């Protein structure tokens, strides 16, 4: 009996090895056209800022720009099994955010009605490799369009997508239409979504069917001219300035400093893109604001100063400026992981508010 078990084990391993050898692997960076979507520049691998930014922006911003937040790949295949492998950066997870969000992937497939449907994947995380296997045994025959989100808080390299060699596979070129460009903080980068598809920027992109460029930098969204130079270099459909959570009193920012940053940032973007809408976004608050008066005064002051700047800019005759308020976002007490960053429920609430505001802007 022991020999029989060994035979079956050896056969199983050989069969698995054979199956692995039968996969054809596809590299998104090796084609004749650009397929990585969510970037404002081409030929920057899986980064979010071009190499020129290394000597221009602060070190923490440059480091965070290597995180693949908001980046995505689209492709078609009729395969019933899709495997993805890549080499991750050093941090697989964080205390308040799981590996599936920090370093994970997320796959969606478009159904017959044109709706994006989530595809469950089996995953393996290691310091030198992350792999996903997406299996849909009951998948109807025929090629389908897929959307693969890349990690929110990790860098990656050597990414490849494998399907059985008998299956066809083709990457879809990135869309050329102007994207919604978001300059923000950790919340916009994706903290603390359980998986990439639940980051509010990605939810908005799926819901509206528009490309998004995520230039949010955790703890470092400070409306800095050096970063804004890259933000406004993109031909955008809308510019979103959502940096208030990183401009609080704990960072040494005074009312005068915050107002100056807001006014100068909006004017700089509008000077470069007079016809492009700019959306100023309020601080969504903290779940413990009802009991911690310092925390409450921090976000209520920031919001009051921002609304004051908004009114000043509007009264000066500036056109195409919009405001997403604290009340518009409407975060609830159970929408937070740690009192600051959203749960998936909180991310959906953010996305719903943004979608409503974007539809208002687009219909103008």
Secondary structure as GFF3:
##gff-version 3
##sequence-region A 1 364
A	DSSP	alpha_helix	2	21	.	.	.	ID=ss1
A	DSSP	beta_strand	23	26	.	.	.	ID=ss2
A	DSSP	three_ten_helix	51	55	.	.	.	ID=ss3
A	DSSP	alpha_helix	59	65	.	.	.	ID=ss4
A	DSSP	beta_strand	72	77	.	.	.	ID=ss5
A	DSSP	beta_strand	81	88	.	.	.	ID=ss6
A	DSSP	alpha_helix	99	102	.	.	.	ID=ss7
A	DSSP	beta_strand	106	110	.	.	.	ID=ss8
A	DSSP	beta_strand	116	119	.	.	.	ID=ss9
A	DSSP	beta_strand	121	126	.	.	.	ID=ss10
A	DSSP	beta_strand	129	135	.	.	.	ID=ss11
A	DSSP	beta_strand	144	149	.	.	.	ID=ss12
A	DSSP	beta_strand	156	164	.	.	.	ID=ss13
A	DSSP	beta_strand	169	171	.	.	.	ID=ss14
A	DSSP	beta_strand	179	184	.	.	.	ID=ss15
A	DSSP	alpha_helix	186	189	.	.	.	ID=ss16
A	DSSP	three_ten_helix	196	198	.	.	.	ID=ss17
A	DSSP	alpha_helix	200	208	.	.	.	ID=ss18
A	DSSP	beta_strand	212	216	.	.	.	ID=ss19
A	DSSP	alpha_helix	225	231	.	.	.	ID=ss20
A	DSSP	beta_strand	236	242	.	.	.	ID=ss21
A	DSSP	three_ten_helix	244	246	.	.	.	ID=ss22
A	DSSP	three_ten_helix	249	251	.	.	.	ID=ss23
A	DSSP	alpha_helix	255	272	.	.	.	ID=ss24
A	DSSP	beta_strand	277	281	.	.	.	ID=ss25
A	DSSP	alpha_helix	293	315	.	.	.	ID=ss26
A	DSSP	beta_strand	321	324	.	.	.	ID=ss27
A	DSSP	alpha_helix	326	329	.	.	.	ID=ss28
A	DSSP	alpha_helix	344	362	.	.	.	ID=ss29
###
